[in-house]
């Protein structure tokens, strides 16, 4: 195969190997361009410059790929141009790249420059291109696109995807596995620039609650006298850090090789460690020595996805391998990587632009504008530009190092997230597919796991106000209390997933100092009655609160003995008593009205009738009445009344019993404002945050606040009048009032706080789940009852409980039924009486001359009729007498009924009462 002509130069004395020099000389002698005259056609030479680190593997791939693209263009005889490409060796130095760009423009008169270095190198070369108005194609991109990019570098074209996508992919991986802290590693360039990548990664991690614990910047190997020793010293520092998730952002192949070897030697690649490799390293895994790659077995890598199934790629692949093996036989891997594909596509954008122009006078500006309009499918993907930036949606292949090779796990893109197939969406692919370091079957915790040799150091408060929460016995160093017992149960759940050796360490300082010792790594975690506060959560991570939160005021109580004389009135409210009395009277009147007509026991003088009705209704309250009821309607009224009586007496008895059984205690103080106005002294736990809360939030004067050491001191302070009230966190208030339930009470509502929790990062997330498990299965409640409220003490605070009086709200339905029943029966009886009276009048009028009576006379007669219990209807022999009575009534309102002397009554008296008669209808 003939090659087109290539010029390879360096602005300083090259340090090539003999084989490389011979290969490049052959390329120069054979050339990448055909002669200027071929097939009787005259061609014009177009000079293109390329700045590459030729000695690197990437440089070798790039030169080979560009050569193939140039060869394809020059072999097309229909073109009027032939390309001459001039390679300059940058040696990875941005300043060297600037010198090379100047030389290419001035000496070689190139019309475009391609640079394969870092973004810093591309920006410097673009400055040179601006002055000469020469297009510069960069294969690097910034982590964050500068807003003034198009203004600062108008002739710069980026043929690489934005690094933001790759950083987002890294953050999503960390979020997926719930790693909270990471260590970022990168090769420190002499000209900086990586701080933007770190800022972008920090911002992305913060969205998921993660953070960068430590940043390890490694100097270039060329600056190190003893690279092995220098790397070992740097990696040894990482052993002191808690995180074991290492993210390699940028690194050269040689630096990555040394890094992985030394990391294995210092023990940073074993169980529960995680290595995440970005594309700068992952794309070179094929070229790393197998013994080195095996040292990071289980690492996760990110590589840009490119299609390998189409014929264009297959043809390129075969040609590339043949030429690369021929030119670089010492290289183990001859397959093209993403850099080779981008180099080929970059050169193709230039050749496509030349084919479109096809003029004899091609300027750099015309070439630049034509390249901007490119839109074709390249080997690395679609190649469109917008404002000089490649518009290519990045898709990454997620790989996993297994043994001496790696396997593909799936894909990631911003639009679809993780997926097993390219077009799938939101697939959970990693839980069971990843081979983790140490061949563990679970997701690594990502932090330095404790061992029997180096146990987890857990700080615990040595002096607490309430020993039921944490108690440390100095002589035997035994730890007990609610918090300790809860942690022991929580630890049992955690050990089902991974071993967690630990040891308690007593600490006798303040709670804030205890938290500070977690921040400075003196303790790995803290177990105790630690209140969750916003100021503390900024620096440490807490578990879920395992107790109720809030601040409560506890005050002494006094007895209600002065009100015992009227205790019998307490079961019912005043409204209830009034309505009950009204229903009582109404029922009495209805029963009297119904029984008076037919029952002799409810007749007689009015005074006797009223007494009988009242006594009957009252005695029915105790079911002790003796009077017989004859009316069916009255019986119906009494059935409902007895039911009402039964409910009322039962409720009254129960309420009165409760009221007399439990002693009622009233708080001595109920108003915080009264405490402040009267300058009363209040107490608080001296080893807590409550002092600041009382001063800054509740506005107490500092002189009126007194610290109290232990729960026993509170009782002494109260009894000696040294404090009027005490402010407790709610768990302490419940314990204190439970112990002194007849002397003190807690005043509600409480002031909301964060509750008590453990400080246990990085196991806080697992501890959170363990506490939820204990809460759901009821063990948390049992531990609380056993530790805080042991038998023998008050089960509840009686000072805060009081039996409420029964109100009408609970009985109005019952009273409504009783009143409605009595009213209906009363109306039915009235209807029945009126009907009988009407019948009586009709029969009386039929025996005499009809007469017209006034309403008053009729009402009076009806009253007489009802009062006398009804009048017996006379027979025909006495009809005349009744007729005469009618006549007399018109003369005088007084009625005298006389019976004439008849054969049947020869000795009748001149005047007598009407005979009372009772029929069967009177029982209604």
MARVOMI-708897 format. One line per field, with one value per residue (C-alpha): x, y, z. Coordinates in steps of 0.02 Angstrom, whole numbers, plus 50000, padded with zeros to 5 digits. Each point is the difference from the previous one (the first is absolute). Example, Ala and Ser with C-alpha at 12.3 -4.5 7.8 and 13.67 -1.06 7.14 Angstrom:
# MARVOMI-708897
east 50615  50069
north 49775  50172
up 50390  49967
# end
This chain:
# MARVOMI-708897
east 50000  50063  49983  49967  50136  50015  50119  50044  50091  50033  50051  50126  50118  49892  50030  49926  50043  50101  49849  49892  50131  50017  49811  49978  50144  49917  49839  50093  50089  49845  49886  49813  49971  50020  50107  49930  49965  49905  49891  50031  49912  50079  49960  50022  50076  49902  50106  49922  50090  49979  50071  50014  50098  50071  50089  49840  49882  49865  50122  50037  49814  49965  50138  49945  49816  50038  50111  49858  49882  50129  50038  49815  49984  50160  49955  49843  50060  49844  50065  50098  50102  50123  50027  50168  49991  50139  50015  50080  50048  49933  50069  49844  50060  49877  50141  50084  49833  49996  50174  49947  49845  50104  50121  49859  49921  50160  50110  49877  49860  49867  49819  49935  50073  49941  50052  49978  50056  49909  49878  50138  50105  49854  49963  50180  50010  49833  50079  50133  49866  49901  50147  50026  49813  50041  49867  50049  49913  50012  49969  49982  49860  49987  49905  49895  49979  50059  49861  50122  50068  49943  50062  50170  50035  49900  50101  49992  49900  49967  49982  49984  49848  49979  50083  49846  49913  50137  50001  49811  50020  50127  49882  49855  50106  50046  49820  49935  50107  49969  50182  50007  50184  50131  50183  50040  50167  50070  50165  50045  50045  50128  49873  49853  49823  49939  49919  49850  49980  50007  49873  49884  50018  49970  49842  49936  50032  49914  49837  50003  50065  50179  50163  50185  50091  50176  50085  50163  50095  50143  50146  50058  50120  50131  50009  50033  50172  49929  49820  49970  50050  49908  49838  50014  50016  49847  49894  50050  49914  49839  50002  49963  49843  49832  49940  50052  49918  50137  49956  50142  49957  50152  50158  50128  50028  50169  49935  49846  50112  50106  49846  49912  50155  50037  49817  49999  50161  49932  49835  49880  49931  49929  49829  49877  50102  49934  50096  49911  50099  49952  50029  50178  50050  49861  50033  50178  49964  50033  50179  50040  50105  49891  50088  49959  49819  49969  50049  49843  49883  49822  50028  49861  50048  49917  50032  49917  49885  50024  49913  50106  49875  49996  50107  50093  50069  50043  50100  50090  50033  50085  50108  50048  50055  50106  50092  50016  50075  50119  50056  49998  50032  50050  49827  49891  49834  49971  49814  49945  49933  49887  50148  50038  49818  49991  50163  49931  49836  50094  50102  49843  49916  50145  49997  49811  50017  50132  49888  49862  50111  50090  50072  50175  50005  49959  50019  50006  49840  49907  50064  49944  49825  49980  50055  49871  49863  50056  49867  50043  50010  50178  50082  49975  49820  49907  50108  49899  50063  49916  50101  50159  49949  49960  49815  50013  49895  50124  49964  50124  50035  50019  50135  50058  50177  49998  50164  50119  49862  49836  49818  49862  49861  49887  49980  49967  49933  49928  49832  49976  50114  50066  49942  50052  49963  50032  49816  49936  49949  50033  50058  50079  50151  50137  49937  50046  50111  50153  50152  50056  50177  50034  49864  49866  49818  49932  50026  50158  49965  50128  50085  50137  49913  50050  50091  50039  50173  49930  49828  49875  50024  49832  49997  49871  49963  50071  49899  49816  49857  49888  50090  49854  50059  50188  50090  50186  50069  50176  50074  49944  49977  49830  49875  49812  49843  49870  50119  50125  49867  49928  50171  50032  49838  50040  50173  49924  49904  50153  50107  49880  50073  50183  50111  50013  50122  49989  50054  49923  50108  49942  50005  49970  49992  49852  49888  50065  50178  49948  49932  50161  50100  49900  50042  50187  49994  50038  49840  49921  49825  49908  49865  49902  49860  50060  49873  49988  50028  50023  50170  50060  49926  50109  50155  49943  49866  49867  49889  49812  49937  49953  49902  49870  50067  49963  50035  49878  49978  49983  49922  49940  49817  49871  49847  49816  49940  49908  49875  49956  49840  49917  50084  49832  49956  50156  49939  49878  50022  49880  49913  49980  49922  49875  49943  49987  49888  49890  49978  49962  49859  49929  49992  49915  49864  49967  49984  49881  49895  49987  49961  49887  49854  49995  50113  49925  50176  50029  49837  49940  50047  50121  50134  49991  50001  50157  50089  49953  50063  50161  50034  49963  50119  50139  49987  50009  50179  50042  49865  49914  49825  49846  49856  49917  49987  49837  50018  50092  50061  50076  50085  50077  50065  50074  50090  50100  50022  50069  50127  50053  50012  50107  50124  50008  50026  50133  50096  49984  50062  50150  50050  49980  50100  50141  49996  50009  50126  50138  50072  49993  50157  50010  50162  50070  50056  49924  50061  50177  49963  49959  50170  50087  49897  50030  50186  49980  50151  49987  50113  50074  50125  50167  50083  49883  49950  49844  50086  50018  49821  49929  50096  49988  49829  49895  50079  50044  50126  50167  50000  49835  50067  50085  50088  49956  50119  49892  49819  50012  50057  49842  49891  50110  50001  49809  49968  50119  49922  50158  49910  49818  50006  50120  50020  50032  50014  49843  50077  50076  49836  49907  50128  50000  49810  49983  50111  49921  49825  49913  50114  50037  49917  50053  49916  49951  50013  50185  50124  50052  50179  50091  49989  50136  50105  50166  50143  50064  50066  50032  49889  49864  49898  50007  49965  49849  49929  50041  49906  49850  50005  50002  49857  49894  50023  49963  50171  50034  49845  50048  50177  49929  49878  50130  50137  49903  49841  50039  49865  49972  49998  49851  49945  49931  50002  49839  50026  49958  49845  49829  49830  49896  49818  49869  49917  49835  50095  50009  49815  49896  49942  49938  49904  49926  49929  49927  49920  49931  49923  49917  49931  49928  49915  49930  49927  49923  49918  49931  49927  49918  49924  49932  49921  49912  49944  49926  49905  49934  49936  49916  49903  49951  49937  49898  49884  49962  49983  50165  50086  50147  50139  50141  50181  50031  49856  50060  50177  49935  49893  50149  50104  49863  49986  50186  50008  49855  50076  49860  49805  49891  49880  49819  49868  49833  49905  50113  50012  49873  50104  50152  49893  49943  50182  50038  49863  50064  50177  49943  49934  50148  50179  49984  49943  49887  49944  49839  49912  49809  49905  49958  49932  50177  50065  49861  50120  50120  50067  49963  50179  50150  50168  50008  50046  50182  50016  50156  49996  50132  50052  50061  50155  50074
north 50000  50174  50135  50183  50118  50052  50125  49962  50138  50055  50169  49924  49854  49843  49852  49868  49818  49931  49905  50156  50103  49871  49987  50188  50017  49870  50099  50158  49917  49915  50149  50014  50097  49945  50106  50165  49930  49836  49930  50161  50099  50141  49999  50135  49952  50044  50004  49942  50005  49877  50023  49831  49918  49877  49887  49965  49859  50127  50091  49839  49964  50177  50006  49833  50051  50169  49915  49886  50148  50096  49847  49976  50181  50001  49839  50082  50066  50107  50121  50154  49997  49888  50010  50017  49975  50064  49919  50096  49916  50095  49875  50039  50177  50142  50127  49879  49989  50191  50000  49860  50097  50153  49895  49913  50166  50093  49864  49874  50123  49879  50046  49905  49928  49848  49984  49842  50066  50068  50145  50114  49954  50026  50174  50055  49934  50085  50167  49972  49950  50159  50111  49908  49966  49815  49873  49893  49832  49945  49825  50065  50096  50099  49935  50158  50092  50181  50125  50101  49851  50053  50177  49950  49861  50033  49874  49857  49843  49867  49825  49924  49984  50108  49930  50047  49844  49887  50083  49980  49815  49981  50088  49888  49844  50065  50044  49831  49906  50130  50041  50157  50049  49979  50038  50087  49959  50090  50042  50177  50100  50137  50123  49951  49988  49847  50106  50025  49812  49984  50140  49916  49832  50079  50085  49840  49898  50125  49970  49822  50039  49944  50095  49996  49956  50022  50055  49915  50097  49895  50090  49947  49853  50105  50110  49855  49932  49839  49981  49839  50073  50165  49912  49885  50148  50084  49842  49965  50162  49931  49858  50129  50056  49920  49986  49853  50060  50062  50096  50020  50154  50030  49901  49951  49817  49992  50089  49887  49846  50055  50057  49832  49901  50105  50005  49810  49997  50119  49905  50120  49877  49864  49965  50145  50114  50076  50069  50103  50039  50139  49987  50067  49839  49878  50022  49942  49842  49894  50061  49981  49851  49854  49988  50182  49995  49849  50107  50105  49854  50053  50180  50088  50096  50122  49994  50099  49888  49987  49880  49853  49906  50106  49962  50167  49959  49821  50059  50130  49872  49878  50134  50078  49836  49955  50166  50019  49826  50038  50168  49954  49814  50020  50059  49861  50077  50049  50039  50181  50096  50151  50117  49916  50012  50185  50033  49913  50097  50163  49977  49945  50167  50087  49885  50017  50189  49995  49894  50129  50147  49934  50171  50053  50130  49925  50115  49951  50099  49909  49833  50044  50051  49841  49892  50085  49941  49818  49872  49817  49833  49967  49854  50080  50052  50143  50151  50163  50167  50148  50156  49900  49863  49820  49963  49817  49920  49898  49820  49911  49816  49945  49868  49891  49935  49810  49908  50065  50067  50091  49971  50118  50025  50115  50180  50173  50157  50159  49968  49817  49975  49823  49863  49827  50040  50167  50043  49932  50120  49997  49820  49944  49912  50002  49916  49822  50027  50085  49901  50100  50004  49855  49899  50057  49966  50166  50180  50067  50123  50118  50041  49926  49852  49963  49839  49904  50079  50175  50010  50138  50129  50057  50147  50001  50139  49953  50124  50018  50084  49848  49835  49903  50056  49970  49937  49960  49906  50066  49850  49865  50112  49927  50096  49991  50101  50024  50067  49860  49865  50070  50003  49818  49947  50109  49923  49826  50053  50082  49845  49902  50097  50027  49981  50154  49979  50147  50065  50133  50144  50106  50188  50120  50165  50095  49934  50130  49946  49820  50044  50093  49841  49913  50139  49987  49808  49966  49897  49908  50022  50056  49904  50094  50123  50120  50131  50028  50184  50096  50065  49822  49926  50116  49902  49824  49881  49938  49848  50013  50069  49854  50103  50136  50175  50159  50107  49991  50099  49901  50083  49944  49957  50033  49898  50045  49960  50166  49946  49829  50064  50018  49851  49914  50136  49969  49853  50112  50173  50139  49992  49813  50020  50131  49897  49842  50091  50067  49828  49932  50128  49980  49810  50019  50113  49886  49846  50092  50060  49826  49913  50129  49954  49817  49965  50037  50013  50156  50083  50095  50174  50090  50004  49812  49974  50107  49908  49831  50045  50075  49853  49875  50080  50023  49823  49937  50064  49857  49883  50008  50062  49906  50084  49895  50070  49966  50101  49919  50169  50036  49832  50045  50164  49911  49868  50136  50094  49846  49978  50182  49977  49845  50089  50155  49908  49886  50147  50103  49857  49965  50183  50031  49844  50057  50174  49937  49862  50104  50144  50160  50105  50173  50080  50134  50100  49992  50158  50031  50186  50003  49923  50135  50143  49941  49969  49822  49885  49853  49849  49905  49864  50086  49884  50040  50130  50052  50152  50085  49953  50077  50162  50022  49924  50008  50166  49954  50107  49915  50036  49906  49837  49873  49840  49838  49852  49844  49949  49980  50181  50061  49930  50083  50166  50000  49955  50134  50133  50031  49978  50026  49896  49891  49980  49824  49919  49897  49828  50063  50083  49835  49907  50133  50017  49811  49985  50147  49983  50069  50150  50070  50016  50045  50150  49979  50044  49972  50100  49896  49938  49866  49858  49881  49904  49911  50080  49858  50055  49909  49863  50128  49946  49816  50048  50099  49843  49896  50122  49994  49810  50004  50125  49896  49835  50079  49972  50186  50022  49853  50066  50171  49930  49887  50132  50159  49945  49846  49919  50074  50178  50098  49934  50168  50175  50019  50186  50027  49891  50058  49922  50121  50035  49921  50128  50011  49966  49816  49980  50117  49857  49903  50150  50032  49824  50013  50170  49948  49841  50094  50133  49874  49902  50161  50053  49828  50006  50174  49943  49853  50110  50124  49859  49930  50172  50033  49836  50045  50168  49926  49874  50134  50117  49858  49992  50186  50155  50043  50150  50111  50010  50125  49946  50038  49889  49860  50015  50000  49848  49911  50040  49934  49847  49965  50042  49883  49859  49998  49998  49849  50022  50001  49878  50048  50006  50137  50098  50128  50035  50038  50110  50098  50015  50080  50126  50043  50023  50144  50086  49973  49941  49888  49827  49897  49833  49931  49836  50001  49880  49854  49831  49935  50128  50039  50068  50102  50159  50168  50022  49885  49985  49928  49818  49966  49863  49919  49913  49895  50151  50091  49885  50083
up 50000  49958  50131  49974  50054  50182  50077  50181  50094  50177  50061  50116  49991  49994  50111  49884  50005  49855  49931  50008  49908  49862  49980  49988  49876  49889  50009  49950  49853  49932  50037  50029  49839  49824  49884  49947  49825  49984  49863  49901  50140  50098  50186  50128  50169  50156  50158  50164  50167  50145  50174  50086  50139  49876  50124  50097  49954  49961  49885  49907  49978  49942  49869  49929  49992  49920  49872  49949  49976  49898  49895  49961  49943  49896  49913  49930  49830  49981  50132  49948  50160  50087  50187  50082  50188  50112  50172  50142  50163  50151  50127  50103  50040  49962  49972  49881  49908  49982  49921  49884  49945  49957  49900  49905  49951  49957  49928  49931  49956  50061  49972  50152  50160  50097  50182  50104  50170  50151  50001  50066  49850  49881  50072  49978  49823  49961  50050  49868  49874  50034  49951  49836  49974  49986  50052  50151  50028  50182  50065  50178  50084  50162  50150  49995  49837  50020  49956  49894  49904  49826  50030  50069  49874  49841  49898  50125  49961  50134  49933  50174  50111  50154  50155  50101  49937  50064  50172  50008  49962  50141  50122  49949  50033  50173  50036  49940  50125  50139  50033  50105  49987  49864  49969  49835  49916  49848  49917  50048  49847  50012  49930  50108  49931  50094  50135  49885  49984  50189  50021  49877  50088  50170  49939  49920  50157  50113  49907  50068  50174  49965  50011  49961  50160  49932  49838  49950  49865  49929  49918  49825  50003  49911  50155  50118  50038  50072  49938  50097  50167  49969  49955  50149  50117  49924  50005  50179  50047  49930  50126  50134  49909  50030  49821  49890  49840  49882  49842  49874  49899  49889  49983  49870  49961  50087  50156  50008  49988  50148  50097  49990  50046  50154  50053  50007  50102  50132  50013  49914  49871  50114  50074  50019  49888  49839  49851  49868  49843  49881  49814  50003  50090  49955  49814  50027  50098  49846  49997  50186  50050  50055  50168  50035  49945  50111  50150  49978  49972  50033  49943  49904  49844  49879  49814  49861  49901  49811  49880  49942  49893  49842  49846  50007  50171  49951  49850  50104  50137  49880  49919  50166  50077  49849  49993  50188  50020  49858  50071  50186  50019  50183  50052  50071  49951  49820  50009  49973  50149  50012  49969  49835  49948  50042  49908  49846  50012  50027  49843  49908  50042  49912  49848  49985  50006  49863  49890  50020  49959  49842  49957  49959  50136  50169  50148  50182  50032  49861  50065  50177  49944  49898  50146  50111  49882  50014  50038  49971  50089  50054  50086  50173  49965  49920  49956  49999  50067  50081  50039  49983  50123  49955  50029  50042  50137  50098  50042  50113  50016  50181  50020  50143  50019  50019  50015  49868  49886  50020  49958  49948  50126  49902  49945  50069  49919  50072  49918  50049  50151  50025  49883  49943  49819  49917  49977  50164  50137  50186  50021  50164  49928  50130  50158  49950  49848  50074  50054  50152  50073  50116  49914  50125  49958  50061  49954  50086  50139  49928  50164  50108  50082  50179  50040  50159  49996  49972  50076  49974  50139  50067  50118  50138  50128  50169  50103  49961  50092  49978  50024  49927  49828  50020  50153  50010  50149  50027  50090  49877  49847  49967  49894  50023  49975  49867  49866  50029  49998  49839  49917  50048  49915  49850  49989  49990  49845  49919  50026  49892  49853  50051  50153  50109  50146  50119  50169  50112  50060  50146  49976  50143  49904  49931  49864  49876  50036  49975  49828  49963  50033  49864  49878  50037  49987  50183  50003  49856  50071  50156  50094  50130  50033  49866  49946  49813  49965  49838  50058  50030  49841  49896  50049  50045  49941  50122  49999  50004  50167  50113  50127  49996  49973  50093  50151  50146  50161  50162  50154  50174  50025  50137  50053  49968  50179  50012  49868  50072  50086  49830  49919  49973  49874  49894  49895  49903  49930  50053  49832  50022  50172  49938  49850  50107  50124  49860  49925  50174  50029  49827  50017  50172  49928  49851  50112  50118  49855  49926  50166  50080  49886  50047  50150  50175  50073  49897  50052  50149  50057  49885  50133  50019  49812  49980  50141  49930  49825  50068  50114  49866  49875  50128  50067  49820  49996  50117  49932  50173  49950  50068  49907  49868  49825  49908  49841  49854  49941  50170  49996  49832  50071  50150  49895  49914  50164  50088  49860  50019  50188  49980  49884  50109  50164  49925  49925  50158  50109  49888  49988  50186  50041  49887  50074  50180  49965  49917  50093  49900  50000  49923  49934  50113  49846  49827  49912  49936  49987  50187  50037  49899  50074  50178  49968  50063  49995  49880  49987  49853  49961  50016  49874  49856  49871  50098  50076  49831  49954  50159  49972  49812  49963  50159  50053  50180  50090  50020  50188  50019  49926  50112  49942  50090  49997  50026  50007  50190  50017  49914  50140  50131  49906  49986  50182  50063  49891  49899  49835  49949  49841  49902  49813  49937  49832  49980  50032  50163  50050  49979  50105  50138  50013  49993  50153  50095  49931  50156  50020  49828  49832  49823  49921  49818  49858  49976  49897  49850  49986  49901  50125  50057  49876  49976  49906  49894  49831  49887  50073  50035  49850  50053  50180  49940  49920  50154  50114  49883  50009  50190  49999  49881  50092  50170  50078  50014  50107  50111  50024  50046  50126  50080  50009  50037  50087  50106  50105  50173  49937  49940  49832  49949  50069  50095  50013  49820  49995  50059  49971  49901  50046  49890  49886  49908  49839  50047  50048  49894  49889  50151  50066  49829  49993  50175  49970  49830  50072  50144  49883  49877  50139  50073  49832  49971  50170  49969  49836  50088  50137  49874  49902  50155  50053  49829  50009  50172  49940  49847  50103  50124  49862  49922  50155  50011  49899  49917  50076  49952  50131  50005  49984  50181  50056  49888  50067  50177  49968  49920  50154  50112  49894  50012  50185  50044  49900  49869  50018  49978  49854  50068  49940  49921  50166  50063  49837  50058  50153  49894  49888  50151  50054  49834  50028  50174  49938  49894  50153  50116  49974  50152  49951  50113  49932  50082  49984  50006  50104  49895  50034  49988  50124  50122  50131  49893  50076  49921  49931  49979  49906  49828  50008  49952  49874  49927  49836  49915  49895  50156  50009  49850
# end
